């Protein structure tokens, strides 16, 4: 069954035969285009060192919180899925995953996993408690083959550009090694991710800032802090970075004068800052990141609206990124006003706004992108990067902002082998949406063929300055 579903040529296309025919032709135009992945979480070291994948569970289950959270919701503890200080053995984790396979029916995770099993690994058996061991053994043997090492898969997946997400103090030595390697064709670029250096509520903020200041000669104070951040951005630019990424709690921005910003910075360093101080300082630093992007040209992406580590006991036992970050509603229009007043029309400034609250696609993000030359609507990500949500996104955004004001697909994944499945999903959804517009005589078929090339390939190159 897995193979039959994953191989169906019309998967995700419209059910209406006429519209489906149009979608097929549109998808054919982009099916084999190279993958442009301008935001994700694959470790550059794994690629540079061509590290073999250790086992099926470590590759496909344990690092993917989409996968583990669904099983946890059915009552299975996370340590049974390879997490925490006393994780289950890989085979036991795999058995728990296969036994839970019916939980993924209808989910985006189930769709991607089917595609991976069939198209990456050639697995056609349906996962279950009965087939778990045989699939594990088959995958284990497959992972030993040279063609399933990271570099070979990068070529097989036809990945032209892959962006990683990196700590501001990362040496970026692995990116440098990949760039210098004449045998490696994919462009792997770092992304500046300074959240833990900007949010004074972060548990490591003070120690992070101390290391940051030390990296820039050891001067102290707010002015030295800004200079050190600017210096690290230059380091990233020198190693090929095209963007800075900001996973903020809210998209609030505030423009403080130097005296007020210095006062909050000093309070934070002495541990006297309040929760209100935290919010104001983070909002100010998001404004400062925009100012720096205007100066140095890094594309700025903003990902707000996640209540991080919602379940305290799980965070204490298993750490972050274990499936309990929960979306909440956000307000962009008022929150971004200070930033956009000063930088919304700045030359060559690109600001890509994402959301986990899809109600604001049509209410706020499309109107903002429909006026400000700097603003682009980020593609659906994390909870929304699923077929039906992608269609809702296109319907919500396009009538106000058109196609040109969107970012192109963002896979945002740690699950390396899901990258081709995720991008093909997006291409099929774009084909389906455009096919409906053609069938309803809202655009011509010739124009639809031009548009799908733009949204799949030209848009991410344009928005991320590739």
Buried (B, 14 or more C-beta within 10 A) or exposed (E): EBBEBBEEEBBBBBEEEEBBBBBBBBBEBBEEBBBBBBBBBBBBEBBBBEEBBEBBBBBBBBBBBBBBBBBBEEEBBBBBBBBBEEBBEBBBBBBBBBBBBEBBEEBBBBBBBBBBBBBBBEBBBBBEEEBBEEBBEBBBEBBEEEEBBBBEBBEEBEBBBBBBBBBBBBEBEBBBBBBEEEEBEBBBBBBBBBBBBBBBBBEEBBEBBEBBBEBBEEEEEBEBBBBBBBBBBEBBBEBBBBBBBBBBBBBBBBBBEEEBBBBBBBBBBEEEBEEEBBBBBBBBBBBBBBBBBBEBBBBBBBBBBBEEBEBEEBBEBBEEBBBBBBBEEBBBBEBBEBBBEBBBEBEEBBBBBBBBBBEBBBBBBBBBBBEBBBBBBBBBBBBBBBBEBBBBBBEBBBEBBEBBBBBBBBBBBBBBBBBBBBBBBBBBBBBBBBBBBBBEEEBEBEEBBEBBBBBBBBBBBBBBEB
